[in-house]
Amino acid sequence: MIDIIEHLNKIGVEIERPSQAEFSEPTMPKNAYNVVKQYQKSIDFDLSIQFKPQYATGLEGNSKKLPLEYLWGIDEGSLNIEEANDELKCLEADSSLYSIGLCYGSNHICISNEHPGVYLYTNGIAEPLFKLFDSIDDFFKSLEVEEDDPINDPRLDNVKVNLRF
């Protein structure tokens, strides 16, 4: 499995590696545990992190990318992974799905206990589940910092001004 902390640091997300595991017995599915044990604490991205899905969902827009807002952790609070998954159950998502993060629009980034890959669970549409990637490694490798679009307005040009006082 990819070293998640190393990859996040490489793209500019400042996160420290936990010195020791804060939980030893998985209280979640093994595949989710293998992800969350690497960073443990919730990550609220200060930078605009995005990813280009391996499989398009139709929700990407012109950029063909989706923004990632959070990765759930084991720490207490609103970004706790257990609380996020209680919310997912309330949305009547398939019981095999387990949320590891949140994408724009309160859509859950999930892994499945039954099928490999990473999925997007959306709320409020007829077909709420989209496969994004074949593997969790593919998902994390795709994360990048959103680049600001350069301003390309011909009205904004260099102006030479000679001021005399």
C-alpha positions in Angstrom: 0.0 0.0 0.0 1.1 3.5 -0.8 2.7 5.6 2.0 -0.2 8.1 2.3 1.7 10.6 4.6 4.7 10.6 2.3 2.5 11.3 -0.7 0.5 14.0 1.0 3.7 15.7 2.2 5.0 15.5 -1.4 2.1 17.5 -2.7 2.3 20.1 0.0 -0.1 18.9 2.7 1.8 19.2 6.0 1.0 16.2 8.2 3.2 14.5 10.7 3.5 10.7 11.0 2.0 9.5 14.2 4.7 8.3 16.6 2.7 5.3 17.7 -0.6 3.7 16.9 -3.4 5.2 18.9 -5.6 2.2 18.2 -4.5 -1.4 17.9 -7.7 -3.3 17.5 -9.6 -2.4 14.3 -13.0 -1.0 15.1 -13.6 -0.8 11.4 -13.3 -3.0 8.3 -9.7 -4.1 7.8 -9.3 -2.3 4.5 -10.3 1.0 6.1 -8.1 0.3 9.1 -5.1 -0.1 6.8 -5.7 3.3 5.4 -6.6 5.3 8.6 -3.8 3.8 10.7 -1.3 5.6 8.6 -2.5 9.1 9.5 -4.9 8.5 12.3 -6.0 12.1 12.9 -8.7 13.7 10.7 -7.4 15.8 7.8 -9.2 19.0 6.9 -7.4 20.1 3.8 -6.3 23.8 4.0 -5.1 23.5 0.4 -7.6 22.8 -2.4 -7.0 19.1 -3.0 -8.5 17.5 -6.0 -8.4 14.2 -7.9 -9.3 13.0 -11.4 -11.3 9.9 -11.1 -10.2 6.8 -13.1 -13.9 6.4 -14.0 -15.8 9.6 -14.8 -19.0 10.2 -12.8 -20.4 13.1 -14.8 -20.1 15.2 -11.6 -16.6 16.5 -12.4 -17.5 19.5 -14.6 -15.0 21.0 -17.1 -11.9 20.3 -15.0 -12.7 16.5 -15.0 -11.7 16.6 -11.3 -13.4 16.5 -8.0 -12.3 18.3 -4.8 -11.5 16.4 -1.6 -12.5 18.2 1.6 -11.7 15.7 4.4 -10.2 12.4 5.3 -11.8 11.0 8.4 -9.7 10.0 11.4 -10.1 8.4 14.8 -9.9 11.6 16.8 -13.1 12.8 18.5 -15.1 15.6 16.9 -17.1 16.3 13.7 -14.5 14.5 11.5 -14.5 11.2 13.3 -14.7 8.2 11.0 -17.2 6.3 13.1 -19.6 9.3 13.2 -19.2 9.8 9.5 -20.1 6.2 8.9 -23.2 6.5 11.2 -24.2 9.4 8.9 -23.6 7.2 5.8 -25.9 4.5 7.3 -28.6 7.2 7.8 -28.4 7.9 4.1 -29.3 4.3 3.5 -26.0 3.5 1.7 -25.1 -0.1 1.0 -23.9 -1.8 4.2 -20.7 -2.9 2.4 -19.5 0.7 2.0 -17.3 2.4 4.5 -16.6 6.2 4.2 -13.0 7.3 4.5 -13.5 10.9 3.5 -15.7 13.6 2.1 -15.9 15.1 -1.3 -17.6 18.3 -2.4 -21.4 18.5 -1.7 -21.2 16.2 1.3 -20.5 13.2 -1.0 -18.7 10.3 0.7 -15.4 8.8 -0.5 -15.9 5.1 0.3 -14.2 1.7 0.1 -16.2 -1.5 0.0 -15.9 -4.6 2.2 -17.0 -6.7 -0.8 -15.4 -5.2 -3.9 -12.0 -3.6 -4.5 -11.8 0.0 -5.4 -12.8 3.5 -4.2 -16.4 4.7 -4.6 -18.3 8.0 -4.4 -21.6 7.8 -2.6 -23.8 10.8 -3.4 -27.0 11.8 -1.7 -30.3 12.7 -3.4 -29.9 11.2 -6.8 -31.5 8.0 -8.3 -28.2 6.1 -8.8 -26.0 7.4 -5.9 -23.0 5.1 -6.2 -20.1 5.7 -8.6 -16.9 3.7 -8.9 -13.9 6.1 -8.9 -10.8 4.0 -8.8 -9.8 0.3 -9.0 -7.7 0.6 -5.9 -7.0 2.7 -2.8 -3.5 3.3 -4.1 -4.8 4.7 -7.3 -7.0 7.1 -5.4 -4.2 8.5 -3.2 -1.7 8.7 -6.1 -4.3 10.9 -7.9 -4.5 13.5 -5.2 -3.0 16.9 -6.2 -3.2 20.5 -5.2 -5.6 22.5 -7.4 -3.7 25.0 -9.5 -5.1 28.5 -9.8 -6.1 29.3 -13.3 -4.0 32.2 -14.6 -5.8 35.4 -15.3 -5.8 35.8 -19.0 -7.7 39.0 -19.5 -6.4 41.3 -22.3 -7.7 44.3 -20.3 -5.1 43.5 -17.7 -1.9 44.5 -19.4 1.2 46.2 -18.4 0.8 50.0 -18.2 3.7 52.4 -18.1 3.0 55.4 -16.1 5.3 58.4 -15.8 4.4 60.4 -12.7 5.9 63.8 -12.2 5.5 65.8 -9.1 
